[in-house]
Amino acid sequence: MADSLNCDLKSLSPLQLFERVTEQGEKVRALKAGKAPKDEIDAAVRMLLSLKLSYKTATGQDYQAGLPPRDLVLINNGTTKEEDEDFVDPWTVQTSNAKGVDYDKLIVRFGSSKIDTDLINRIERAIGQKPHRFLRRGIFFSHRDMDQILNAYENKKSFYLYTGRGPSSQAMHVGHLIPFIFTKWLQEVFDVPLVIQLTDDEKYLWKDLTTEKAYEYARENAKDIIACGFDINKTFIFSDLDYLGASAGFYKNIVKVQKHVTFNQVKGIFGFTDSDCIGKISFPAIQAAPSFSSSFPQIFNGKENIQCLIPCAIDQDPYFRMTRDVAPRIGQPKPALLHSVFFPALQGAQTKMSASDPNSSIFLTDTPKQIKTKINKHAFSGGRDTIEEHRKYGGNCDVDVSFMYLTFFLEDDDRLEQLKQAYTSGELLTGELKKVLIETLQPLIAAHQERRKQVTDEMVKQFMTPRKLAFEF
């Protein structure tokens, strides 16, 4: 019996083990409170100690109530070499695999759920139209409680969207567009309010920026976000440096989260050290607060029970796992999440794009010539060393950055499949595939630049003014 239990525990992820320990601890407390027989309590305590030992063996950490296993993720890709591991936290993404991060392992490690065909079909039935290409192609691949959001929607109950941007530079790149393209689609098909957080305070704390420069970047980034086509009557964009002082509801929620998360917990989740400034340690509560409708009394009429759906890249999940743990303890609904894959750098899928490296990214300010030069010069190729070899053996779409980018931006599924077959067979050469990407991105970015020119400072002010949106609550 003990052996079968140990085998069962070995098959669990660290997060599942953590949850088992938590459940068993609650069971022990309930038995003691109910004055259960001594032998029953003793058996439950032995089980708890066994679970805690399994947890420590699996994670190298002692179990601490309310502190999930450390979310700096090291995923072993079937080897023992340290350099062959994936590393993911909210600030850094690294993998030695040219295909990119192993997202199936990341789902297991984070304890989220895969967006499967059944869920995509359910979304299609709910909205009455074809799902977005990001869903069809697995770009948004993981979720937490999306089924609850659909339950609410199908029962005519309200929810709202929340996403964000850390304004670390004046110009955004195409990778930054991914959550906004998808969020705009979600807002349109579900017809719900949207709040967009600009974490200029975070960038001031982490980067060598003044508060004035961080706020300036926030306003410039807001112009790019508005240029995605969001409806001003249904969207509130806010800067933390600005809004935090203007909303009592927002600050109250920050304080509630701060009270219920310990220093040990944020160290465990985010890897903070004793030498980090206290601003960093308290920042996760600021990113958590927009998950609660009471942070926006002007939109939700003070209601605290409106559920939130957060589309974001999966590296942001640690913030919201913390939020979901705290939410019930402060009387708030847990936010639901939709996670996207990372947008690869031009040099390959081993890292995210960097706003500080102009050659790792296609920026929204790039000219058609710059786009062409960057793709031709820097886009990592899955092709062979010679044309003869390529014709004979074909290219590898799994590592070819041009094909990866087309997966994000080419709408036509049939055309994408044709390109994949042609490149894999060797019929299509790397230069020809890059040409397709150039011809896809040039008009897309030119159209974005035209829309951005129409965004005035007055329009930014309107989007960023706390106000009632076109919804009744």
C-alpha positions, 0 to 999 in steps of 0.5 A: 500500500505504501509502495503504491502511494509512493509511486502515485506521488512520484508521478505528480508535478511539484504544484500537484504535490503542493496542492495535495499537502495543502488539502491534507493539512486542511483535512487534519485541521478538520479532523482535530476541530471535529474531535475525530478518533485519535487513530484517525487523526494520527493516520491523517498526520502520518499521511501529511508528513509523508506528503511533505517529505515527497514535496521536499524531495521533489522540489528541494524546498520545505512546504510552506502554506500559501507558498507554491513551489518556486516559479522560476522554471527549469524544465529538463528536456530529457537530458542531464546537461544544465545547458539543455534546460529551459529557463522561464521567469517573468523577465527572462526566457532561455532555452537551448532548443532551436524549436523553442521552449517545451510548452507541454512541460511548461503546462505540467510545471505551472499546473495550467490546462491545455487549450484542446480541440474541445475548448476551441470548439466550445468557444466557436459555438459560444461566439458563433464564428471561426476562432482566431488564428492564434487559437487555431494554431496553438499560439494561445495554448494554455488556460486557467478556468476558461470554462468558467468564463464560457459558463458565465457568458453562456448564462448571460453573466458579465466578465471583463478583460485585463491585459498589460504592457511594460513600457521599457522603450519608446517603440514597440516591436511586433511581438508586443502586438500579439496580446493586443491583437488577440485581446481586441478580438476577444473584446469584439466577439464577447462584447466586454469591457477591457482594462489595459495596465501600463506598468511604468512603475515596474520599469522604473524599479527594474530599469535605469529610467526616471519616473518621467521617462517611464511615464513618457514611454507609457504614453507613447506605447499607449498610442501603439496600443490604441492604433490596434483599433480598440473601441474608446467606449469600451476600453480604459488604458491606465498608467500605474504612476498616474492611476494609482493615486486617483483610485481608492478602490485600486489602492485598497486592493493592492493593500489587501494583496500585500497583507496576504502575501509574505516576503518569503512567498514573493521570494519563492515565486519571483526569486527576489533577494535581500538586496532587491529594493522593496519596490520590487517586492511589493510590485506583484500586488500592483499587477494583481489588483486589476484582476478585481473589478472593485479596482475600477469603481467607475466602470463596474459601479463598485461591484466586486463579483465581476470575473476577469479574463487575462490574455498574456504570455505564459511568463506572466503566469506567476503573478496571477498564480499568486493572485488566484491564491490570494483572491478567495482570502480577500473575497474576490473571484479568481481571475481566469487566464489565457496563455500565449507562447513566446514570440521568437527573436529573429535570431531564433526561438531560444529567447524572447525578442528584446526591445533593447536589441534593434536586430532581434526585433521588427519594430513598429517604427521600421521602414519597409527597407529596414524590415526587408534587411532585418529579415534577410540578414538576421532571420534564423533559417531552417534551410540547408547549407546548399541549394542542392541539399535543400532541394534534396532534403527540404527545410525545417519549419520547426526552427525557421523563424520566417515560418514561425512569424508567418504562423503568427501573422498570415491569416490564410490557413491553406496558404500557410499549409502550402508554404509548410509543405513546399519548404519541407519538401525543398520546393521552396527555398529560404530566400523565397520563404523570407520574401513571403514574410517580408511581403506579409509584414511590410503592409501590416506595419505600414498600416499600423503606422498610418493608424498611429499617426491618427492617434492624437495626445487628446485621444490618449488622454480620453482613453486614459481618463477614468470614466464609465464605459458603455456597459451597465453594471 
